[in-house]
């Protein structure tokens, strides 16, 4: 056996377990799921019939599914831009090229690494009418009690606010790291041209932070569209379907109604939506980057 | 100077904003267990009921200690096996030239795009077909490799000087010896990073255990906790919060030890 053949063989031996796992738990399921979505089949039932793209056309006309997609987009719009702007503002105000101490890092990351179930249980209390934390504060300000999680107008914003809280610390840490990478000489050069304060922020800080921001925007949006645990724990999709997000809708389709093949089709549609959203965001930021690179 | 004081104040305000709900959780967990939810000014308990913890852990109707053991066993197994398999794959991608390696790596990267929800149903059917439903196999085997870990470890291994492998090979070391004696010891930091990510993901995984297990004995802490909420309803807040603290403590401890590596990994992801 030549040296090349030997390396070839050991290369494949080393990747074999991970590659086998990828094949069994990702590639086969993806293909199988495509196949499944072309049938009409309920879990635990023997009858199965080929229906082509019927599940897809049905889904795209299913008002409950469309409503859930819309709720997820609304949720992403409520939680992502505001969450990122607040984090960016805090990071810029902290400015000082600082390294956070382990204490602050741990404190800032704690909500984000916490279990979703635990966080949801704590926030159920935060939102309780009368005795909950937020309503106690509101009553001090002479604002009447709001039953956030049982009010169709408030439930989705309430969950979105919780996710701003969860994501705040890590985002601040990411932006602080991004700020460390901005060369001080840029600010000095800009100051010579009279650009300080807001103008320096617009023409230097913001464009230099675009790669970090792009990463935060795309990953946050993707996970916001798929939000599941807080809805499952806090509202079960209610009141009046106001928090029926797409992740929860597909969960119910698959595991409560057992419409297995329909749920597969819906999760593929969701996958396409997510890919499109990510692509659009990527394109938009790319343009922004090009527009600024000539400053 | 003024700027520094301002920064320090900001840091603390943010810390308090993020910590307040956890501090509340801790205090409530020590209230008398039948007490209704106290007013904010009564948050600090007048009597400290540490016995809530033993009550929750060893309560016969809901075996929280069993949930805890399940979580420990599943998480440890997944972390160890995943580090083993993904570091092997990362070593092959970073160090060995073999036919098809570029294509295979591209497939690994591409698979990260697919959200879990697309795979759920087929993976469930497969686990069911294997007779693994409601067993540890169902909770461990789907997690023993991850494209993200392969990617993270490979990036790091690429930065280790190649001369080290060549020197070892001149001394007659096999590929496996280079992997185990040269590359792995030098990759401790990135293994810690990948391990920390995996730990948090598995410990707080809700969906997997929710659909792959059905009996109370097989629930992990995360799913057990949600059952806990349902069986105690809106009442018994102190006990609910006690359970929440029990889920959180291992997360906090592991984070304290791994935060340096963990944040490095997050930043690496952001700057790729």
Boltz contact constraints between the chains, C-beta under 6 A:
constraints:
  - contact:
      token1: [A, 7]
      token2: [B, 96]
      max_distance: 6.0
  - contact:
      token1: [A, 8]
      token2: [B, 98]
      max_distance: 6.0
  - contact:
      token1: [A, 8]
      token2: [B, 99]
      max_distance: 6.0
  - contact:
      token1: [A, 10]
      token2: [B, 175]
      max_distance: 6.0
  - contact:
      token1: [A, 11]
      token2: [B, 92]
      max_distance: 6.0
  - contact:
      token1: [A, 11]
      token2: [B, 96]
      max_distance: 6.0
  - contact:
      token1: [A, 11]
      token2: [B, 98]
      max_distance: 6.0
  - contact:
      token1: [A, 12]
      token2: [B, 98]
      max_distance: 6.0
  - contact:
      token1: [A, 14]
      token2: [B, 88]
      max_distance: 6.0
  - contact:
      token1: [A, 14]
      token2: [B, 91]
      max_distance: 6.0
  - contact:
      token1: [A, 14]
      token2: [B, 92]
      max_distance: 6.0
  - contact:
      token1: [A, 15]
      token2: [B, 89]
      max_distance: 6.0
  - contact:
      token1: [A, 15]
      token2: [B, 92]
      max_distance: 6.0
  - contact:
      token1: [A, 17]
      token2: [B, 85]
      max_distance: 6.0
  - contact:
      token1: [A, 18]
      token2: [B, 85]
      max_distance: 6.0
  - contact:
      token1: [A, 18]
      token2: [B, 86]
      max_distance: 6.0
  - contact:
      token1: [A, 18]
      token2: [B, 89]
      max_distance: 6.0
  - contact:
      token1: [A, 18]
      token2: [B, 145]
      max_distance: 6.0
  - contact:
      token1: [A, 18]
      token2: [B, 150]
      max_distance: 6.0
  - contact:
      token1: [A, 21]
      token2: [B, 145]
      max_distance: 6.0
  - contact:
      token1: [A, 25]
      token2: [B, 142]
      max_distance: 6.0
  - contact:
      token1: [A, 26]
      token2: [B, 111]
      max_distance: 6.0
  - contact:
      token1: [A, 29]
      token2: [B, 119]
      max_distance: 6.0
  - contact:
      token1: [A, 29]
      token2: [B, 122]
      max_distance: 6.0
  - contact:
      token1: [A, 29]
      token2: [B, 123]
      max_distance: 6.0
  - contact:
      token1: [A, 30]
      token2: [B, 114]
      max_distance: 6.0
  - contact:
      token1: [A, 32]
      token2: [B, 122]
      max_distance: 6.0
  - contact:
      token1: [A, 33]
      token2: [B, 118]
      max_distance: 6.0
  - contact:
      token1: [A, 33]
      token2: [B, 122]
      max_distance: 6.0
  - contact:
      token1: [A, 93]
      token2: [B, 10]
      max_distance: 6.0
  - contact:
      token1: [A, 94]
      token2: [B, 7]
      max_distance: 6.0
  - contact:
      token1: [A, 94]
      token2: [B, 10]
      max_distance: 6.0
  - contact:
      token1: [A, 96]
      token2: [B, 7]
      max_distance: 6.0
  - contact:
      token1: [A, 102]
      token2: [B, 259]
      max_distance: 6.0
  - contact:
      token1: [A, 104]
      token2: [B, 11]
      max_distance: 6.0
  - contact:
      token1: [A, 105]
      token2: [B, 259]
      max_distance: 6.0
  - contact:
      token1: [A, 106]
      token2: [B, 255]
      max_distance: 6.0
  - contact:
      token1: [A, 106]
      token2: [B, 256]
      max_distance: 6.0
  - contact:
      token1: [A, 106]
      token2: [B, 259]
      max_distance: 6.0
  - contact:
      token1: [A, 107]
      token2: [B, 15]
      max_distance: 6.0
  - contact:
      token1: [A, 107]
      token2: [B, 19]
      max_distance: 6.0
  - contact:
      token1: [A, 111]
      token2: [B, 18]
      max_distance: 6.0
  - contact:
      token1: [A, 113]
      token2: [B, 200]
      max_distance: 6.0
  - contact:
      token1: [A, 113]
      token2: [B, 251]
      max_distance: 6.0
  - contact:
      token1: [A, 113]
      token2: [B, 255]
      max_distance: 6.0
  - contact:
      token1: [A, 115]
      token2: [B, 204]
      max_distance: 6.0
  - contact:
      token1: [A, 115]
      token2: [B, 222]
      max_distance: 6.0
  - contact:
      token1: [A, 115]
      token2: [B, 247]
      max_distance: 6.0
  - contact:
      token1: [A, 116]
      token2: [B, 206]
      max_distance: 6.0
  - contact:
      token1: [A, 117]
      token2: [B, 222]
      max_distance: 6.0
  - contact:
      token1: [A, 117]
      token2: [B, 225]
      max_distance: 6.0
  - contact:
      token1: [A, 117]
      token2: [B, 226]
      max_distance: 6.0
  - contact:
      token1: [A, 118]
      token2: [B, 244]
      max_distance: 6.0
  - contact:
      token1: [A, 118]
      token2: [B, 247]
      max_distance: 6.0
  - contact:
      token1: [A, 118]
      token2: [B, 248]
      max_distance: 6.0
  - contact:
      token1: [A, 121]
      token2: [B, 229]
      max_distance: 6.0
  - contact:
      token1: [A, 121]
      token2: [B, 240]
      max_distance: 6.0
  - contact:
      token1: [A, 121]
      token2: [B, 244]
      max_distance: 6.0
  - contact:
      token1: [A, 122]
      token2: [B, 21]
      max_distance: 6.0
  - contact:
      token1: [A, 122]
      token2: [B, 25]
      max_distance: 6.0
  - contact:
      token1: [A, 131]
      token2: [B, 37]
      max_distance: 6.0
  - contact:
      token1: [A, 136]
      token2: [B, 40]
      max_distance: 6.0
  - contact:
      token1: [A, 169]
      token2: [B, 18]
      max_distance: 6.0
  - contact:
      token1: [A, 174]
      token2: [B, 270]
      max_distance: 6.0
  - contact:
      token1: [A, 177]
      token2: [B, 267]
      max_distance: 6.0
  - contact:
      token1: [A, 212]
      token2: [B, 270]
      max_distance: 6.0
  - contact:
      token1: [A, 215]
      token2: [B, 270]
      max_distance: 6.0
  - contact:
      token1: [A, 229]
      token2: [B, 206]
      max_distance: 6.0
  - contact:
      token1: [A, 250]
      token2: [B, 117]
      max_distance: 6.0
  - contact:
      token1: [A, 254]
      token2: [B, 121]
      max_distance: 6.0
  - contact:
      token1: [A, 260]
      token2: [B, 121]
      max_distance: 6.0
  - contact:
      token1: [A, 264]
      token2: [B, 121]
      max_distance: 6.0
  - contact:
      token1: [A, 267]
      token2: [B, 117]
      max_distance: 6.0
  - contact:
      token1: [A, 267]
      token2: [B, 118]
      max_distance: 6.0
  - contact:
      token1: [A, 271]
      token2: [B, 115]
      max_distance: 6.0
  - contact:
      token1: [A, 271]
      token2: [B, 118]
      max_distance: 6.0
